[in-house]
Amino acid sequence: MARRILEITGSEAESFLQGLVTSDLSRLDDGLVYTALLTPQGKYIADFFLLRHGDAIWLDVDESLAQMLIQRLSLYKLRADVQITETDKGVRRGTGPVPEGALADPRHPDLGWRLYGDEEGDDGTDFDRIRVAHCIPETGIELTPDIFILEAGFGRLGGVDFRKGCYVGQEVTARMKHKTELKKGLALVAVHGAAPVGTAITTPEGKPAGTLFTQAGGRGIAYLRHDRTCPGMTAGEARVDPL
C-alpha cells in the first residue's frame, strides 16, 4: 500500500474541493470522507480520502495517482486562495485495537482504521480478502479510467452524495442514478480455480462478459455485463459463477 498525503490549505480550500469532488465535505467534521474526482463526462479520475488537519485538509491518495491529481487540481484552482503541497506523512491501517487518533475507514466497518502521521504500513490484515467479501474496489485494479463510479458501487461505499450541489461530473452521475438502469458494473462472483487479475470473462457460448479482478477465498470481484452474466462463465482456466 503506497500512499501519498497532500495538504490543501488557503481560505478557499474547502469550498474549492466541495465544488469538485463527489462527496459532501460538511462531513469532514465527523471523520474521514471517501470521495472521487471525475471527468466532466462522469468517469473516474481518482479516489481518495479527505480529513481535517488543523486549518488544512489532508488528501490521502494512491501514490500512482498523486502527481496527476496535483496537476488536475492545480488546473481547477485558477485564482482561488488554495495551495496544494506534498507532505512526508504516511498512513497506517489495521483492523485490530484502534490507536489513539486513528479514524474509521468510511467505506465499510470491516476495513478498520487509518492513522496519519510519521509511519506507514499495516498490521498484517488481509485487506484483499475483506475487499472481495464486500466487493470494495481498489485504485488501479478495479478502479480504472473507463469506469463510472456508480458501476463501482460508490453509492453504498459512501463515496458520492446525491443531495450536495454541483461538482465535476455531477450531471452524468445524477442521470445514471435516477434515469437509467446500469448495464454493467462490479459484482461478486464465485471463482473455481484462479486467473490473473484482468483476465477476460466469457460466457459458455464464448461471448465477452466482463473482466475478473481481485480474488480471495474462492470469490472474486468482476466487472460484468449484466445481460451476459450467467452460471458457467470462464476466465482463463477458472470457472466463474454469479453470486
Contacts in CASP RR format, 6 or more apart in sequence:
PFRMAT RR
TARGET T0000
AUTHOR 0000-0000-0000
METHOD contacts of the structure
MODEL  1
MARRILEITGSEAESFLQGLVTSDLSRLDDGLVYTALLTPQGKYIADFFL
LRHGDAIWLDVDESLAQMLIQRLSLYKLRADVQITETDKGVRRGTGPVPE
GALADPRHPDLGWRLYGDEEGDDGTDFDRIRVAHCIPETGIELTPDIFIL
EAGFGRLGGVDFRKGCYVGQEVTARMKHKTELKKGLALVAVHGAAPVGTA
ITTPEGKPAGTLFTQAGGRGIAYLRHDRTCPGMTAGEARVDPL
1 91 0 8 1.000
1 93 0 8 1.000
1 120 0 8 1.000
1 121 0 8 1.000
1 122 0 8 1.000
1 127 0 8 1.000
2 62 0 8 1.000
2 63 0 8 1.000
2 64 0 8 1.000
3 60 0 8 1.000
3 61 0 8 1.000
3 62 0 8 1.000
3 63 0 8 1.000
3 90 0 8 1.000
3 91 0 8 1.000
3 120 0 8 1.000
4 60 0 8 1.000
4 61 0 8 1.000
4 62 0 8 1.000
4 63 0 8 1.000
4 66 0 8 1.000
4 86 0 8 1.000
5 58 0 8 1.000
5 59 0 8 1.000
5 60 0 8 1.000
5 86 0 8 1.000
5 87 0 8 1.000
5 89 0 8 1.000
5 90 0 8 1.000
5 91 0 8 1.000
5 116 0 8 1.000
6 58 0 8 1.000
6 59 0 8 1.000
6 61 0 8 1.000
6 66 0 8 1.000
6 69 0 8 1.000
6 70 0 8 1.000
6 84 0 8 1.000
6 85 0 8 1.000
6 86 0 8 1.000
6 87 0 8 1.000
7 53 0 8 1.000
7 56 0 8 1.000
7 57 0 8 1.000
7 58 0 8 1.000
7 59 0 8 1.000
7 83 0 8 1.000
7 84 0 8 1.000
7 85 0 8 1.000
7 86 0 8 1.000
7 87 0 8 1.000
8 16 0 8 1.000
8 17 0 8 1.000
8 56 0 8 1.000
8 57 0 8 1.000
8 58 0 8 1.000
8 59 0 8 1.000
8 73 0 8 1.000
8 82 0 8 1.000
8 83 0 8 1.000
8 84 0 8 1.000
9 55 0 8 1.000
9 56 0 8 1.000
9 57 0 8 1.000
9 82 0 8 1.000
9 83 0 8 1.000
9 85 0 8 1.000
10 55 0 8 1.000
10 81 0 8 1.000
10 82 0 8 1.000
10 83 0 8 1.000
11 81 0 8 1.000
12 80 0 8 1.000
12 81 0 8 1.000
12 82 0 8 1.000
13 56 0 8 1.000
13 57 0 8 1.000
13 81 0 8 1.000
13 82 0 8 1.000
13 83 0 8 1.000
14 25 0 8 1.000
14 28 0 8 1.000
14 57 0 8 1.000
16 76 0 8 1.000
16 77 0 8 1.000
16 80 0 8 1.000
16 82 0 8 1.000
17 25 0 8 1.000
17 50 0 8 1.000
17 57 0 8 1.000
18 24 0 8 1.000
18 25 0 8 1.000
18 164 0 8 1.000
18 167 0 8 1.000
19 165 0 8 1.000
19 166 0 8 1.000
19 167 0 8 1.000
19 168 0 8 1.000
20 37 0 8 1.000
20 73 0 8 1.000
20 76 0 8 1.000
20 167 0 8 1.000
20 168 0 8 1.000
21 35 0 8 1.000
21 36 0 8 1.000
21 37 0 8 1.000
21 50 0 8 1.000
21 167 0 8 1.000
22 35 0 8 1.000
22 36 0 8 1.000
22 37 0 8 1.000
22 38 0 8 1.000
22 149 0 8 1.000
22 154 0 8 1.000
22 159 0 8 1.000
22 160 0 8 1.000
22 161 0 8 1.000
22 167 0 8 1.000
22 170 0 8 1.000
22 173 0 8 1.000
23 33 0 8 1.000
23 34 0 8 1.000
23 35 0 8 1.000
23 36 0 8 1.000
23 50 0 8 1.000
23 158 0 8 1.000
23 159 0 8 1.000
23 160 0 8 1.000
23 161 0 8 1.000
23 164 0 8 1.000
24 33 0 8 1.000
24 161 0 8 1.000
24 163 0 8 1.000
24 164 0 8 1.000
25 33 0 8 1.000
25 50 0 8 1.000
27 33 0 8 1.000
28 50 0 8 1.000
28 51 0 8 1.000
28 52 0 8 1.000
28 57 0 8 1.000
29 52 0 8 1.000
31 51 0 8 1.000
31 52 0 8 1.000
31 103 0 8 1.000
31 104 0 8 1.000
31 106 0 8 1.000
32 49 0 8 1.000
32 50 0 8 1.000
32 51 0 8 1.000
32 103 0 8 1.000
32 104 0 8 1.000
32 105 0 8 1.000
32 106 0 8 1.000
32 114 0 8 1.000
33 49 0 8 1.000
33 50 0 8 1.000
33 51 0 8 1.000
33 106 0 8 1.000
34 47 0 8 1.000
34 48 0 8 1.000
34 49 0 8 1.000
34 105 0 8 1.000
34 106 0 8 1.000
34 107 0 8 1.000
34 157 0 8 1.000
34 158 0 8 1.000
34 159 0 8 1.000
35 47 0 8 1.000
35 48 0 8 1.000
35 49 0 8 1.000
35 50 0 8 1.000
35 159 0 8 1.000
35 160 0 8 1.000
36 44 0 8 1.000
36 45 0 8 1.000
36 46 0 8 1.000
36 47 0 8 1.000
36 48 0 8 1.000
36 149 0 8 1.000
36 154 0 8 1.000
36 159 0 8 1.000
36 160 0 8 1.000
37 45 0 8 1.000
37 46 0 8 1.000
37 48 0 8 1.000
37 69 0 8 1.000
37 72 0 8 1.000
37 73 0 8 1.000
37 168 0 8 1.000
38 44 0 8 1.000
38 45 0 8 1.000
38 149 0 8 1.000
38 167 0 8 1.000
38 168 0 8 1.000
38 169 0 8 1.000
38 172 0 8 1.000
38 173 0 8 1.000
39 45 0 8 1.000
39 168 0 8 1.000
39 169 0 8 1.000
40 168 0 8 1.000
40 169 0 8 1.000
41 169 0 8 1.000
41 172 0 8 1.000
42 148 0 8 1.000
42 149 0 8 1.000
42 168 0 8 1.000
42 169 0 8 1.000
42 172 0 8 1.000
42 173 0 8 1.000
43 145 0 8 1.000
43 146 0 8 1.000
43 147 0 8 1.000
43 148 0 8 1.000
44 143 0 8 1.000
44 144 0 8 1.000
44 145 0 8 1.000
44 146 0 8 1.000
44 147 0 8 1.000
44 148 0 8 1.000
44 149 0 8 1.000
44 152 0 8 1.000
45 68 0 8 1.000
45 69 0 8 1.000
45 72 0 8 1.000
45 145 0 8 1.000
46 61 0 8 1.000
46 62 0 8 1.000
46 65 0 8 1.000
46 68 0 8 1.000
46 69 0 8 1.000
46 72 0 8 1.000
46 139 0 8 1.000
47 61 0 8 1.000
47 139 0 8 1.000
47 143 0 8 1.000
47 159 0 8 1.000
48 59 0 8 1.000
48 60 0 8 1.000
48 61 0 8 1.000
48 62 0 8 1.000
48 65 0 8 1.000
48 69 0 8 1.000
49 59 0 8 1.000
49 60 0 8 1.000
49 61 0 8 1.000
49 106 0 8 1.000
49 114 0 8 1.000
50 57 0 8 1.000
50 58 0 8 1.000
50 59 0 8 1.000
50 60 0 8 1.000
51 57 0 8 1.000
51 58 0 8 1.000
51 60 0 8 1.000
51 103 0 8 1.000
51 116 0 8 1.000
52 58 0 8 1.000
53 116 0 8 1.000
58 87 0 8 1.000
58 89 0 8 1.000
58 116 0 8 1.000
59 69 0 8 1.000
60 91 0 8 1.000
60 114 0 8 1.000
60 116 0 8 1.000
61 69 0 8 1.000
61 139 0 8 1.000
62 139 0 8 1.000
62 140 0 8 1.000
64 139 0 8 1.000
64 140 0 8 1.000
65 139 0 8 1.000
66 86 0 8 1.000
70 84 0 8 1.000
70 86 0 8 1.000
73 84 0 8 1.000
74 84 0 8 1.000
76 168 0 8 1.000
77 84 0 8 1.000
89 116 0 8 1.000
89 117 0 8 1.000
89 118 0 8 1.000
90 116 0 8 1.000
90 117 0 8 1.000
90 118 0 8 1.000
90 119 0 8 1.000
90 120 0 8 1.000
91 114 0 8 1.000
91 115 0 8 1.000
91 116 0 8 1.000
91 117 0 8 1.000
91 120 0 8 1.000
91 121 0 8 1.000
92 99 0 8 1.000
92 102 0 8 1.000
92 114 0 8 1.000
92 115 0 8 1.000
92 117 0 8 1.000
92 119 0 8 1.000
92 120 0 8 1.000
92 121 0 8 1.000
92 122 0 8 1.000
92 123 0 8 1.000
93 105 0 8 1.000
93 111 0 8 1.000
93 112 0 8 1.000
93 113 0 8 1.000
93 114 0 8 1.000
93 115 0 8 1.000
93 121 0 8 1.000
93 122 0 8 1.000
93 123 0 8 1.000
93 125 0 8 1.000
93 127 0 8 1.000
94 112 0 8 1.000
94 113 0 8 1.000
94 114 0 8 1.000
94 122 0 8 1.000
94 123 0 8 1.000
94 124 0 8 1.000
94 125 0 8 1.000
95 110 0 8 1.000
95 111 0 8 1.000
95 112 0 8 1.000
95 113 0 8 1.000
95 123 0 8 1.000
95 125 0 8 1.000
95 130 0 8 1.000
96 112 0 8 1.000
96 113 0 8 1.000
96 123 0 8 1.000
96 125 0 8 1.000
98 112 0 8 1.000
98 113 0 8 1.000
99 113 0 8 1.000
99 115 0 8 1.000
101 115 0 8 1.000
102 113 0 8 1.000
102 114 0 8 1.000
102 115 0 8 1.000
103 113 0 8 1.000
103 114 0 8 1.000
103 115 0 8 1.000
103 116 0 8 1.000
104 112 0 8 1.000
104 113 0 8 1.000
104 114 0 8 1.000
105 111 0 8 1.000
105 112 0 8 1.000
105 113 0 8 1.000
105 114 0 8 1.000
106 157 0 8 1.000
106 158 0 8 1.000
106 159 0 8 1.000
107 136 0 8 1.000
107 157 0 8 1.000
107 158 0 8 1.000
107 159 0 8 1.000
108 130 0 8 1.000
108 134 0 8 1.000
108 136 0 8 1.000
108 157 0 8 1.000
110 130 0 8 1.000
110 133 0 8 1.000
110 134 0 8 1.000
111 127 0 8 1.000
111 130 0 8 1.000
111 131 0 8 1.000
111 136 0 8 1.000
126 216 0 8 1.000
128 214 0 8 1.000
128 216 0 8 1.000
129 216 0 8 1.000
129 217 0 8 1.000
130 136 0 8 1.000
131 137 0 8 1.000
131 138 0 8 1.000
131 214 0 8 1.000
131 216 0 8 1.000
131 221 0 8 1.000
132 188 0 8 1.000
132 214 0 8 1.000
132 215 0 8 1.000
132 216 0 8 1.000
132 217 0 8 1.000
132 219 0 8 1.000
132 220 0 8 1.000
132 221 0 8 1.000
133 216 0 8 1.000
133 219 0 8 1.000
135 153 0 8 1.000
135 186 0 8 1.000
135 187 0 8 1.000
135 188 0 8 1.000
135 221 0 8 1.000
136 157 0 8 1.000
137 143 0 8 1.000
137 152 0 8 1.000
137 153 0 8 1.000
137 186 0 8 1.000
137 213 0 8 1.000
137 221 0 8 1.000
138 214 0 8 1.000
141 197 0 8 1.000
141 213 0 8 1.000
141 214 0 8 1.000
142 152 0 8 1.000
142 186 0 8 1.000
142 213 0 8 1.000
142 214 0 8 1.000
142 221 0 8 1.000
142 223 0 8 1.000
143 152 0 8 1.000
147 185 0 8 1.000
147 223 0 8 1.000
148 172 0 8 1.000
148 173 0 8 1.000
148 176 0 8 1.000
149 155 0 8 1.000
149 159 0 8 1.000
149 160 0 8 1.000
149 173 0 8 1.000
150 160 0 8 1.000
150 173 0 8 1.000
150 176 0 8 1.000
150 177 0 8 1.000
150 182 0 8 1.000
151 182 0 8 1.000
151 184 0 8 1.000
151 185 0 8 1.000
151 186 0 8 1.000
151 223 0 8 1.000
152 185 0 8 1.000
152 186 0 8 1.000
153 185 0 8 1.000
153 186 0 8 1.000
154 160 0 8 1.000
160 173 0 8 1.000
162 174 0 8 1.000
162 177 0 8 1.000
176 182 0 8 1.000
182 226 0 8 1.000
183 225 0 8 1.000
183 226 0 8 1.000
183 227 0 8 1.000
184 210 0 8 1.000
184 223 0 8 1.000
184 224 0 8 1.000
184 225 0 8 1.000
184 226 0 8 1.000
185 223 0 8 1.000
185 224 0 8 1.000
185 226 0 8 1.000
186 221 0 8 1.000
186 222 0 8 1.000
186 223 0 8 1.000
186 224 0 8 1.000
187 221 0 8 1.000
187 222 0 8 1.000
187 223 0 8 1.000
187 224 0 8 1.000
187 229 0 8 1.000
187 242 0 8 1.000
187 243 0 8 1.000
188 219 0 8 1.000
188 220 0 8 1.000
188 221 0 8 1.000
188 222 0 8 1.000
188 243 0 8 1.000
189 212 0 8 1.000
189 219 0 8 1.000
189 220 0 8 1.000
189 221 0 8 1.000
189 222 0 8 1.000
189 224 0 8 1.000
189 233 0 8 1.000
189 240 0 8 1.000
189 241 0 8 1.000
189 242 0 8 1.000
189 243 0 8 1.000
190 218 0 8 1.000
190 219 0 8 1.000
190 220 0 8 1.000
190 240 0 8 1.000
190 241 0 8 1.000
190 242 0 8 1.000
190 243 0 8 1.000
191 212 0 8 1.000
191 215 0 8 1.000
191 218 0 8 1.000
191 219 0 8 1.000
191 220 0 8 1.000
191 235 0 8 1.000
191 238 0 8 1.000
191 239 0 8 1.000
191 240 0 8 1.000
192 218 0 8 1.000
192 238 0 8 1.000
192 239 0 8 1.000
192 240 0 8 1.000
192 241 0 8 1.000
193 218 0 8 1.000
193 237 0 8 1.000
193 238 0 8 1.000
193 239 0 8 1.000
194 215 0 8 1.000
194 237 0 8 1.000
194 238 0 8 1.000
195 212 0 8 1.000
195 215 0 8 1.000
195 235 0 8 1.000
195 236 0 8 1.000
195 237 0 8 1.000
195 238 0 8 1.000
197 212 0 8 1.000
197 213 0 8 1.000
197 214 0 8 1.000
197 215 0 8 1.000
198 211 0 8 1.000
198 212 0 8 1.000
198 213 0 8 1.000
199 211 0 8 1.000
199 212 0 8 1.000
199 235 0 8 1.000
199 236 0 8 1.000
199 238 0 8 1.000
200 208 0 8 1.000
200 210 0 8 1.000
200 211 0 8 1.000
200 212 0 8 1.000
200 235 0 8 1.000
200 236 0 8 1.000
201 208 0 8 1.000
201 209 0 8 1.000
201 210 0 8 1.000
201 211 0 8 1.000
201 212 0 8 1.000
201 222 0 8 1.000
201 224 0 8 1.000
201 233 0 8 1.000
201 234 0 8 1.000
201 235 0 8 1.000
201 240 0 8 1.000
202 208 0 8 1.000
202 209 0 8 1.000
202 233 0 8 1.000
202 234 0 8 1.000
202 235 0 8 1.000
203 209 0 8 1.000
203 228 0 8 1.000
203 230 0 8 1.000
203 232 0 8 1.000
203 233 0 8 1.000
204 230 0 8 1.000
204 232 0 8 1.000
204 233 0 8 1.000
204 234 0 8 1.000
207 228 0 8 1.000
208 225 0 8 1.000
208 228 0 8 1.000
209 224 0 8 1.000
209 225 0 8 1.000
209 228 0 8 1.000
209 229 0 8 1.000
209 230 0 8 1.000
209 233 0 8 1.000
210 222 0 8 1.000
210 223 0 8 1.000
210 224 0 8 1.000
210 225 0 8 1.000
210 228 0 8 1.000
211 222 0 8 1.000
211 223 0 8 1.000
212 220 0 8 1.000
212 221 0 8 1.000
212 222 0 8 1.000
212 235 0 8 1.000
212 238 0 8 1.000
212 240 0 8 1.000
213 220 0 8 1.000
213 221 0 8 1.000
213 222 0 8 1.000
213 223 0 8 1.000
214 220 0 8 1.000
214 221 0 8 1.000
215 221 0 8 1.000
219 243 0 8 1.000
222 235 0 8 1.000
222 240 0 8 1.000
224 242 0 8 1.000
229 242 0 8 1.000
230 242 0 8 1.000
231 241 0 8 1.000
231 242 0 8 1.000
232 239 0 8 1.000
232 240 0 8 1.000
232 241 0 8 1.000
233 239 0 8 1.000
233 240 0 8 1.000
233 241 0 8 1.000
233 242 0 8 1.000
234 240 0 8 1.000
END
